[in-house]
Structures are given as structure tokens and as C-alpha cells.
Amino acid sequence: MNRLIALALCFWCIGVNAAPAATDTPAAANLIQITLSLLLVVGLLVGFSVLFKKFGMNRLINNGNFPVKVIGAISIGNNQRLMVIEVGDEWIVLGVTPQQITTITSMPRQEAPDSTANGNLKFAGWMQSAIEKYQAKNNDKKL
């Protein structure tokens, strides 16, 4: 009989330990904890994006000394642009499409065009004259 009571007592102890504790948090508390954690992560993402936008990736990577600057661009067709970029003391004329970027020509650095209300038309005329000057100079060198 004592053995039977001891065996029942052992099973009761095992059953008490295997049963879920009465201090487990309810489902609503778990939902609140998950929601607050999610809000914290989203808040951190928004905060970091604001910091990166404010300080700029160029400043973080190379202290703002990025060597490439866009001088101007004109649209020459559907999703096609002609761009002039400055790299060091040289200007490079690029043809840009959604599939590729093609170098058209390069020239020494020149004065930038005036920015006015009709800046695109003035820029187009200025770029045409700059390309003609550059090509004339190259033709003189070949002769």
C-alpha cells in the first residue's frame, strides 16, 4: 500500500511539473508585447532613414567629396536622355537609356550655362555649340 501511495505521489509530482504554470501571461499581453516590439523596429527604421537623408550617404562614405557632378541633361526621346557630367576637370557627354549608358564624347571643363526660366532650351543650344567647338578643335589637331 505504501508503494502504491508513493507511486501515486510520484505521478502527481510529475503531472504538476508538466502542467503549464499558472503564472503564464494571457494572450492579450503577448499581443501587446509583439505590437510594441514591431513599433520599436519600425521606429528605428524610420529614424535611421531620416538620419541618412539628413546627413546623406556621400557624407558618411567620403565626407561629401564625391567627384562626379551632373552639369545638365535634356530629354531626346521616350526614356532617353543626353547628360553632361563633370568628373574632375573633364566633362563627359553620356547617352542614357533604360538599358545602358553610352559615352558619346569628353571635353575639357567649360563654363556652366546660365540657369534661367527657359534653361533647357539654352542648355541644348549651349551643349550643341560646346560639342561643335570640341570637334573643331579635335579636327584641327588631326590636320
N, C-alpha and C positions, 0 to 999 in steps of 0.2 A: 504494500500500500504506500509506503514511503517513497518507493521508487516511482510509483505512478504519480504521486504529487510532485516529486522533483522533476519528472519528465514534463508534466503539465506546466510547471513553473518555468522550465527552460523554453518551451514553446511560446509561452506568454511573453517572456522577455524578448525572444527573437521577433515575435509579432509586433511588439511595441517599438522596437528599434527599426523595423522595416516599414512601419506605417509612417505616412507623412506627418511632419511636425505640425503642431497646432499654431505655431508662430509664423507659418508661411504667409507672404503678403498676398492680398487679394489681386485679382486680375486688373482692377482699375488702377491700382498703384503701379503695377508693371507697365500698363499703357501710358501712364503719366511719365514714368521714368524713360520709356522709349521715345516719347514725343519730345521731352526736354533734351535728350541726347541728340536727336535729329535736328532740333532747332539750334543747338550749340554748333554742330558741324556745319550747317547751312550758314550760320552767322560767321563762323571762321572763314568759310569760302568767300562770302561777300566782303568781309574785312580785308582779306588778302588781295582780292581783285581791286578794291578801291586803292589800296596801297600801291599795287603795281601800276595802276592807271595814273595815280598822282605822281609817283616818282619815275615811272617809265622804265621799261626793261633796258633801254640803251644806257641809262644812267647806272643801273645796277651792274650791267655787264662790263661797260668800258667807260664809265664816267661821262657819258654824253659825247664822246669824241668819235662819233660814227662817221666814217669817211665818205659816205655816199649821200648826196642830196639831190632831190628831184627839182630841176630848173623849170620845166614846163611839160605839158602834154596836150595833144589835140586828138580828137576822135576822127578817124579816117574811114570808118565803116562800122558795121554791126560787130560789136565786141572787139574792135581793132583800134589800137592807139599808136601814135608816134610820140615817143617820150625823149626828152633830153635830160640826162643825169650828169651830175658833176662828181668825179672821182679824183680827188687831189687837185691837180692843175689841168685836168683834161675833161672835156665834155664828150659824152658818148651818146649818139643818137640810136635809139632802140625801136624796133617794131615789135609790138606786144599783141599777141592773140591769146585766146584761152588755152591753146595747145603748146605754144612756145614763145620764146623771146629771142629775137634775132638782132645782132649788132649790125647796123647799117653803115655807120662811119664814126670816126672820132676826130676831134679837133681840139686845138688849144683853148683854154678857158677864155671867155669873152665877157663883155658887159651883159648883164641880165636885161631883158626887155622891161619897159615900163609897165606897171600894172595899173590899168585904167578900167573904166566900165566896159569898154569893148576890148578887153585884154586878149581874148582868144584870137580875134582877127589880127591884131597887131603882132601877137606871138607867132602866128602862122607866117605872116609876111617877113618878120624878123628871122625866123628859122630858115625860110627859103633863101633869103639873102646871105645868111651866115653859111649855109651849105654851098651856095654858089661861090662865095669868097674862098672858102676852103678848097673847093675843087679847082678853082682858077689858080690858086697858089700851088696846088699839087701838080697841075698841068705845066706851070712854069718851071717847076723843079725837074720834070721829066724832059723838057726841051733842053 
